[in-house]
Amino acid sequence: MLEPALLQHAAELVEQADLIVVAAGAGMGVDSGLPDFRGREGFWQAYPALARSGIDFYEAANPARFSEAPRQAWGFYGHRLALYRRTVPHEGFALLQRWMARTDLGGVVYTSNVDGQFQQAGVDEAQVWECHGSLRHLQCSRPCGDSVWSADDFLPDVDEERCELRNTWPLCPHCGALARPNVLMFGDEAWVDTRERAQAHRVAPQLAAARRPLVIELGAGTAVPSVRMFSQHVLQRLKGRLLRINPREWQVPGRLDVGLACGALEGLQAVDRLL
């Protein structure tokens, strides 16, 4: 059970903030029913065809797969794209938007998730910075240039038993080569980061204007520390405070910050009841 004193402190942090900075990792999507790829067993449970081949997440989420086994590579990413499109974001997304709306400067979202769930939940695209890209956008696999385009026209038909794409994979409109998701994969030297850099540039003035920013970090661990590093940057450079919600790694750096040992949705709902 969450300590009442911690929840009250968390609510006070929300109420004093002039900017809400949401920093979200993979744990944010678990309460919406998205799979947790932490460890081989979790990944292989979600993709038994890859388990039979001994292919783990680090091999599947690798740009080399698009040249070695493009139909299977797009089977994996196509399945994820279809899953993200039909997943309904949990209530925590709406709570965060409500908290953003009550602050002087609104809010921004920094996320390592490539699922597009914040935009699907209604967060303005101009407020979102996706540091690892988005599966809802495509790029050339070569790449032949720095173009990034929407994946809206691509409707993957995936044989889930074999984890293979049945229909035609998307092609680069500029050179005709195989297109791939515009996401940062493991060992990825071909990722086109033009969209991500534009997002960073767009939210920078809002971050710089904040005097009392509150980072609400959700489901972001230390295994892939991108979100944690961003949280630390806001705390150190912008003199922000931290509300960290994480069932495993909830500890916080200072006594003015709050760590809640629970899932994202549970923590957000508990704090919201005090606002």
Secondary structure, DSSP 8 states (H G I E B T S, - for coil): ---HHHHHHHHHHHHH-SEEEEEE-THHHHTTT-----HHHHHHHH-HHHHHHT--HHHHTSTTHHHH-HHHHHHHHHHHHHHHHH----HHHHHHHHHHHTSSS-EEEEE---S-HHHHTT--GGGEEETTEEEEEEEESS-SSS--EE-TT----EETTTTEE-S---B-TTT--BEEEEE--TT-S----HHHHHHHHHHHHHHHH-SSEEEEEES--SSSTHHHHHHHHHHHHS--EEEEE-SS----SSTTSEEE-S-HHHHHHHHHTT-
